Amino acid sequence: MSVKKDSDQSLLSSPWDHPPHIVISTQRDLGDVIPSSPCSLSPGTPNSPCRTPNGSIRRSRNFRPGTTRRFRRRAVFKHGEVNVIQSKLNKRKLRFLQDIFTTLVDTQWRWTLLIFALSFILSWLGFAVIWWLICFTHGDLEASHLPPLQEENNWTPCVYNIFSFASCFLFSIETQHTIGYGFRTTTEECPEAIFMMCMQSIYGVMTQAFMVGIVFAKMTRPKHRSQTLLFSKNAVICQRDGELCLMFRVGDIRKSHIIGANIRANLIKCRTTKEGEFFQQFQTELAVSTDGCASDLFFIWPMIVVHKINEESPFYTMSASDMLQERFEIVVILEGTVESTGQSTQTRSSYLNTEILWGHRFESVVSYNKERQSYEVDYRRFNETVQVDTPLCSAKELQEICKYQDDLTSAVKDFHYDIGGASPIFAQKPRLPFLLENWKHQLLPNPKYSQSHNFLHRTRHFDTDSIRSHPE
């Protein structure tokens, strides 16, 4: 996590100076855990440097001496996997075996392919043993009843051309997969052989359909479609139409689009109720929209999803410094229907407080290519942001400042109107001095208000010195 400034002045400088930019970010995209120092420090010596094999001192660039490492806990990784482990579940294996199809679809490919191969090999061997027992009990494997001597001894076997167990294994494969080479066939001598041939044919069809269905389901899972749906590396906070907004970007790199795309965002944060009940993972849904629309996306190019920080937002009272100290996670979920397959898909990502850039704005990635006569998306700038002037205070404090400035502006108009002599209430005491005292002596000494006032002073071109130049 780092704090960058565009000037050497501190936050407590004059309120009329340019406010510094605060960037809440990390040095690298780590995903789930802040890496530990490359050198292990012995207990009791937290500041001791580590040495390279040649004896020189080597220090970690990502670790400041005297500080402790904090693991960043997150419920959803950046690539969308959920960081949840199931434990202490009674009859866990039995519950998974009861839903064997979903279990096989969810397993890794190496286990699925292993089960796929074993399901055929074991069935071949199992039925081969049954065929061998049928032939053995009928006496077909005796020396005088083998195929070369069957016509001489006038012997009718259960299955023609069976010499040994290997012949039974080959006949099992031919029967199960209806190969039918025409060399080994059953006869009318043994009813049990006819019944077993029917049973193995039915079992072969069911096993093949079941395993092919599992492989097809794994290959067409909408989970793989989510690999081509992108979320921006960081979220940003800046002003839009006078309101602080939390924003992140989503994109789809495929030509086939997501139909009925819908975006949601949930805040996961600790919460304590009035009764003292503590929730370690309390979810709050954030109201999001895109380009003046609702959460439904017309997803033909990368879009910026906006959450307005207003009275209904959980970030309403959170300033830039508060966001550095708070611990929370924003989980974003994109859902829709794949145009090419018609299956529903869902992709996820998350943003920690250290992955939010305060005072930044996303760069535009869509431009019109005159040579190709079409719009072009530059994904090299998908994660690029630019710094913009943004108040450092919370949205609530910013709203109070704007209210005070509106009161001052209206008071100045009334004051100049009274000075012109056209007002019938000129004898009444104007409210301008009272508002100026509240503005200068109550709000500006607060660093958060002063920096925000500096920004608003430049954008609104409000001059308090001209107000004081006029007599009451």
C-alpha positions in Angstrom: 0.0 0.0 0.0 1.4 3.4 -0.9 0.4 7.0 -0.6 1.6 9.2 -3.5 1.7 13.0 -3.5 2.1 15.4 -6.3 3.7 18.0 -4.1 5.9 18.1 -1.0 3.3 19.9 1.1 1.5 18.0 3.8 -2.2 17.7 4.2 -2.2 20.4 6.9 -0.9 23.1 4.5 -2.8 26.2 3.7 -6.4 25.5 2.6 -5.9 27.5 -0.5 -3.0 25.4 -1.8 -3.4 22.6 -4.4 -4.5 19.4 -2.6 -2.2 16.4 -2.9 -3.4 13.2 -4.6 -3.8 10.2 -2.4 -3.6 6.8 -4.2 -4.7 3.7 -2.3 -2.9 0.9 -4.1 -0.4 -1.9 -3.9 3.0 -2.2 -5.5 1.9 -5.3 -7.4 -1.2 -7.3 -8.1 -1.0 -10.0 -5.4 -4.5 -11.4 -5.4 -4.8 -13.1 -2.0 -1.7 -12.7 0.2 1.0 -10.1 0.7 4.2 -12.1 0.1 6.5 -12.6 3.0 10.0 -11.2 3.1 12.5 -13.2 1.2 14.6 -13.4 4.3 13.4 -15.1 7.5 14.1 -13.0 10.5 14.9 -14.6 13.8 12.6 -13.9 16.8 13.4 -10.7 18.7 15.2 -9.1 15.8 12.5 -7.7 13.5 14.7 -5.1 12.0 17.8 -7.3 11.3 18.7 -7.3 7.6 19.3 -10.5 5.7 22.5 -11.3 3.8 23.2 -12.7 0.3 25.6 -15.7 -0.2 28.4 -13.2 -0.9 27.9 -11.5 2.5 26.2 -8.3 1.3 23.1 -7.0 3.0 19.9 -7.5 1.1 16.7 -5.8 2.1 13.1 -6.5 0.9 11.7 -3.7 -1.3 8.1 -4.6 -0.2 8.7 -4.6 3.5 9.6 -1.8 5.8 11.6 -2.6 8.9 9.7 -2.3 12.1 6.4 -3.3 10.7 4.5 -6.6 10.8 3.1 -8.5 7.9 -0.7 -8.6 7.5 -2.3 -11.3 5.4 -5.1 -10.0 3.2 -8.1 -12.1 3.7 -10.5 -12.3 0.8 -13.6 -14.3 0.1 -13.2 -14.3 -3.7 -9.9 -14.3 -5.5 -9.2 -12.0 -8.4 -9.7 -14.8 -11.0 -13.1 -15.6 -9.5 -12.5 -18.7 -7.4 -14.2 -18.7 -4.0 -11.8 -18.9 -1.0 -14.0 -21.2 1.1 -13.1 -24.6 2.5 -15.7 -27.0 3.7 -14.7 -28.9 6.9 -16.2 -31.0 9.7 -19.1 -32.2 7.5 -20.8 -35.4 8.5 -21.1 -38.1 5.9 -19.4 -35.9 3.4 -18.3 -38.7 1.0 -21.8 -40.2 1.0 -23.4 -36.9 0.2 -21.1 -36.4 -2.8 -21.6 -40.0 -4.0 -25.4 -39.5 -4.0 -24.9 -36.7 -6.6 -22.2 -38.6 -8.6 -22.8 -36.8 -11.9 -22.2 -33.3 -10.4 -19.2 -34.7 -8.4 -17.6 -36.1 -11.6 -18.2 -32.8 -13.5 -16.7 -30.8 -10.7 -13.6 -33.0 -10.3 -10.4 -32.2 -12.1 -9.8 -33.5 -15.6 -7.2 -36.2 -14.6 -9.6 -37.8 -12.2 -12.5 -37.7 -14.8 -10.4 -39.3 -17.5 -9.1 -41.9 -15.0 -12.7 -42.8 -14.1 -13.7 -42.7 -17.7 -11.0 -45.3 -18.6 -11.6 -47.5 -15.6 -15.3 -47.6 -16.1 -14.7 -49.4 -19.5 -11.7 -51.5 -18.5 -13.2 -52.9 -15.3 -16.5 -53.6 -17.1 -14.7 -55.5 -19.8 -12.8 -57.6 -17.2 -15.9 -58.2 -15.1 -18.0 -59.5 -18.0 -15.0 -61.5 -19.3 -14.9 -63.3 -15.9 -18.6 -64.1 -16.2 -18.2 -65.4 -19.8 -15.3 -67.5 -18.7 -17.4 -69.0 -15.9 -20.2 -69.8 -18.2 -17.9 -71.6 -20.6 -16.1 -73.4 -17.8 -19.2 -74.7 -16.2 -20.5 -75.9 -19.6 -17.3 -77.7 -20.3 -16.3 -75.7 -23.3 -12.7 -75.3 -22.0 -11.9 -79.0 -21.7 -9.2 -80.3 -24.1 -11.7 -82.4 -26.1 -14.2 -79.6 -26.4 -11.9 -76.9 -27.8 -12.8 -75.3 -31.2 -10.6 -77.6 -33.3 -12.2 -80.8 -31.9 -15.8 -79.6 -31.6 -17.0 -81.0 -34.9 -15.2 -84.2 -34.4 -16.8 -84.8 -31.0 -20.1 -83.3 -32.0 -19.9 -80.6 -29.3 -22.0 -77.4 -29.3 -20.4 -74.7 -27.1 -22.1 -71.6 -25.5 -19.8 -69.3 -27.5 -18.0 -70.3 -30.6 -14.2 -70.0 -30.8 -13.4 -69.6 -27.1 -10.0 -71.0 -26.2 -9.1 -69.3 -22.9 -9.7 -66.2 -20.7 -8.2 -64.0 -23.4 -10.8 -65.2 -25.9 -13.5 -64.3 -23.2 -12.0 -60.8 -22.8 -12.1 -60.1 -26.5 -15.7 -61.4 -26.8 -16.6 -59.1 -23.8 -15.3 -56.1 -25.7 -17.1 -57.0 -28.9 -20.4 -57.6 -27.1 -20.3 -54.4 -25.1 -19.5 -52.1 -28.0 -21.4 -54.1 -30.6 -18.3 -54.5 -32.8 -19.4 -57.8 -34.2 -16.4 -59.2 -36.1 -18.4 -62.4 -36.8 -15.7 -64.8 -35.5 -17.1 -65.3 -31.9 -20.9 -65.7 -31.5 -23.3 -67.1 -29.0 -25.3 -70.2 -29.6 -28.7 -71.5 -28.5 -27.1 -74.1 -26.3 -26.8 -71.9 -23.1 -29.8 -69.6 -22.1 -27.5 -68.0 -19.5 -25.2 -66.9 -22.3 -28.1 -65.3 -24.2 -29.2 -63.4 -21.0 -25.7 -62.2 -20.2 -25.2 -60.9 -23.8 -28.4 -58.8 -23.4 -27.3 -57.5 -20.0 -23.8 -56.5 -21.2 -25.2 -54.7 -24.3 -27.6 -52.6 -22.1 -24.8 -51.9 -19.6 -22.5 -50.8 -22.4 -24.9 -48.3 -23.8 -25.7 -46.8 -20.4 -22.0 -46.5 -19.4 -21.1 -44.9 -22.7 -23.9 -42.4 -22.5 -23.1 -41.5 -18.9 -19.4 -41.0 -19.5 -19.8 -39.1 -22.7 -22.4 -36.8 -20.9 -19.9 -36.1 -18.2 -17.1 -35.2 -20.6 -19.4 -33.1 -22.7 -20.7 -31.3 -19.6 -17.2 -30.5 -18.5 -16.1 -29.2 -21.9 -19.2 -26.9 -22.2 -19.3 -25.6 -18.7 -20.0 -21.8 -18.7 -17.2 -21.5 -16.2 -14.8 -21.6 -19.2 -16.7 -18.7 -20.8 -15.9 -16.6 -17.8 -12.2 -16.7 -18.7 -12.8 -14.2 -21.5 -14.7 -11.8 -19.2 -12.4 -9.2 -17.7 -12.5 -7.0 -14.6 -10.2 -4.1 -14.1 -7.3 -4.7 -11.8 -8.3 -1.8 -9.5 -11.4 0.2 -8.7 -11.3 4.0 -8.6 -13.1 6.8 -6.7 -13.6 10.2 -8.2 -16.3 12.7 -8.8 -19.0 12.4 -11.4 -21.6 15.2 -11.7 -20.6 16.6 -8.3 -20.9 13.2 -6.5 -18.2 10.9 -5.3 -18.5 7.5 -7.2 -16.8 4.2 -6.9 -16.1 2.7 -10.3 -14.7 -0.4 -11.9 -14.5 -1.6 -15.5 -15.7 -4.9 -17.1 -15.0 -6.2 -20.6 -15.6 -9.1 -22.9 -12.9 -10.1 -25.4 -15.0 -12.5 -27.4 -16.9 -11.5 -30.5 -20.0 -13.5 -29.4 -21.5 -11.3 -26.7 -23.2 -12.0 -23.4 -27.0 -11.7 -23.7 -28.9 -10.2 -20.8 -25.8 -9.3 -18.9 -26.4 -8.2 -15.3 -23.8 -6.8 -12.8 -24.0 -6.9 -9.1 -21.7 -5.8 -6.3 -21.7 -6.8 -2.6 -19.7 -5.3 0.2 -18.3 -7.8 2.8 -17.5 -6.2 6.1 -17.6 -6.7 9.8 -20.7 -5.4 11.6 -22.0 -5.3 15.1 -25.8 -4.9 15.7 -27.3 -2.8 18.4 -27.8 -5.9 20.5 -24.1 -6.7 20.4 -24.3 -9.5 17.8 -21.1 -9.5 15.7 -21.1 -10.5 12.0 -17.6 -11.2 10.7 -18.8 -11.4 7.1 -21.8 -9.2 6.7 -22.9 -8.6 3.1 -24.4 -5.4 1.9 -25.6 -5.0 -1.7 -24.3 -1.9 -3.5 -26.5 -0.1 -6.0 -24.6 0.0 -9.3 -25.4 1.3 -12.7 -23.7 2.0 -16.1 -24.0 5.0 -18.3 -27.3 6.2 -16.8 -28.9 2.8 -17.1 -29.7 0.2 -14.5 -27.5 -2.8 -13.7 -28.4 -4.5 -17.0 -25.7 -4.1 -19.6 -25.7 -3.6 -23.3 -22.4 -5.4 -23.4 -20.8 -4.7 -26.7 -17.6 -3.0 -25.4 -15.9 -2.4 -22.1 -18.1 -0.5 -19.7 -17.5 1.3 -16.4 -19.8 0.3 -13.6 -20.6 3.1 -11.2 -21.7 3.1 -7.5 -22.8 6.5 -6.3 -21.6 7.3 -2.8 -24.7 8.9 -1.4 -26.8 8.6 1.8 -27.7 5.0 1.0 -24.1 3.9 0.4 -22.0 2.3 3.2 -19.1 4.5 2.0 -21.0 7.7 2.7 -19.1 8.6 5.9 -15.7 7.1 4.7 -12.9 9.4 3.7 -9.7 8.6 1.9 -7.8 8.1 5.1 -10.6 6.0 6.5 -10.5 3.7 3.5 -6.8 3.1 4.2 -7.6 1.9 7.7 -10.9 0.0 7.0 -10.9 -3.7 6.1 -13.5 -4.7 3.6 -14.0 -6.5 0.3 -16.2 -5.6 -2.6 -17.3 -8.7 -4.6 -18.5 -8.0 -8.1 -20.6 -10.6 -10.0 -21.4 -10.5 -13.7 -24.1 -12.9 -15.0 -25.6 -13.5 -18.4 -26.4 -16.0 -21.1 -23.7 -17.1 -23.6 -24.9 -16.2 -27.1 -23.3 -19.2 -28.8 -24.5 -22.0 -26.4 -27.5 -20.5 -24.6 -26.1 -21.4 -21.2 -26.0 -19.1 -18.2 -22.6 -18.0 -17.0 -21.3 -16.2 -14.0 -17.9 -14.6 -13.4 -16.7 -13.0 -10.2 -13.9 -10.8 -8.9 -13.2 -8.7 -5.8 -11.5 -5.5 -4.7 -9.9 -5.0 -1.3 -9.5 -1.6 0.3 -5.9 -1.6 -0.9 -7.0 -2.1 -4.5 -9.1 1.1 -4.7 -7.4 4.2 -6.2 -8.8 7.4 -4.7 -8.6 10.4 -7.0 -8.3 8.4 -10.3 -10.3 7.9 -13.4 -10.3 5.2 -16.1 -8.9 6.1 -19.5 -11.1 5.6 -22.5 -10.4 2.4 -24.5 -13.0 2.8 -27.3 -12.2 4.8 -30.4 -13.4 4.8 -34.0 -11.1 3.4 -36.6 -11.6 5.2 -39.9 -9.6 2.6 -41.9 -11.7 -0.4 -40.7 -14.9 1.7 -40.5 -15.7 0.3 -37.0 -15.1 0.9 -33.3 -11.9 -0.4 -31.9 -11.2 -1.4 -28.3 -7.6 -1.0 -27.0 -7.3 -3.6 -24.2 -3.8 -2.4 -23.4 -5.4 0.6 -21.6 -8.0 -1.5 -20.0 -6.4 -1.1 -16.5 -5.0 2.4 -17.1 -6.1 5.3 -14.9 -5.3 9.0 -14.7 -5.2 11.2 -11.6 -7.9 13.8 -11.2 -8.7 16.4 -8.6 -10.8 14.8 -6.0 -11.8 15.9 -2.5 -10.2 13.8 0.3 -13.1 14.0 2.6 -16.1 11.7 2.8 -19.2 12.2 0.7 -21.1 13.3 3.7 -18.6 16.0 4.5 -18.4 17.0 0.9 -22.2 17.5 0.8 -22.0 19.7 3.9 -19.3 21.8 2.3 -21.4 22.3 -0.9 -24.4 23.2 1.3 -22.4 25.9 3.1 -21.1 27.2 -0.2 -24.6 27.4 -1.6 -25.7 29.3 1.5 -22.7 31.7 1.1 -23.5 32.3 -2.6 -27.1 33.1 -1.8 -26.0 35.3 1.0 -23.6 37.2 -1.2 -26.4 37.8 -3.7 -28.7 39.1 -1.0 -25.9 41.2 0.5 -25.1 42.9 -2.8 -28.8 43.4 -3.4 -29.1 45.2 -0.1 -26.1 47.4 -0.8 -27.7 48.5 -4.1 -30.5 50.1 -2.1 -33.2 48.2 -4.0 -34.1 45.9 -1.2 -37.1 46.9 1.0 -35.5 44.9 3.9 -32.2 46.7 3.8 -32.6 47.6 7.4 -32.6 44.0 8.4 -29.3 42.4 9.5 -28.0 40.2 6.7 -26.9 36.6 7.4 -23.6 36.9 5.5 -21.3 37.6 8.5 -22.7 34.7 10.4 -22.1 32.3 7.5 -18.6 33.6 7.0 -17.7 32.9 10.6 -19.0 29.4 10.4 -17.2 28.8 7.2 -13.8 30.1 8.2 -13.7 29.2 11.9 -15.5 25.9 12.0 -14.9 24.1 8.7 -11.6 25.3 7.4 -9.5 24.3 10.4 -10.4 20.7 9.7 -7.8 19.3 7.2 -10.5 17.2 5.4 -12.7 20.2 4.9 -9.9 22.5 4.0 -8.5 20.3 1.2 -12.0 19.8 -0.2 -12.7 23.5 0.1 -9.6 24.2 -1.9 -10.8 21.9 -4.7 -14.3 23.4 -4.6 -12.8 26.9 -4.5 -11.0 26.4 -7.8 -13.9 24.7 -9.5 -16.7 27.1 -8.4 -14.5 30.3 -8.6 -15.9 31.4 -5.3 -14.0 34.4 -3.9 -14.5 35.2 -0.2 -12.0 38.1 -0.3 -14.4 40.1 -2.5 -17.2 39.4 0.0 -15.2 40.8 2.9 -14.2 43.9 0.9 -17.9 45.1 1.1 -19.1 46.8 4.2 -22.0 45.4 6.1 
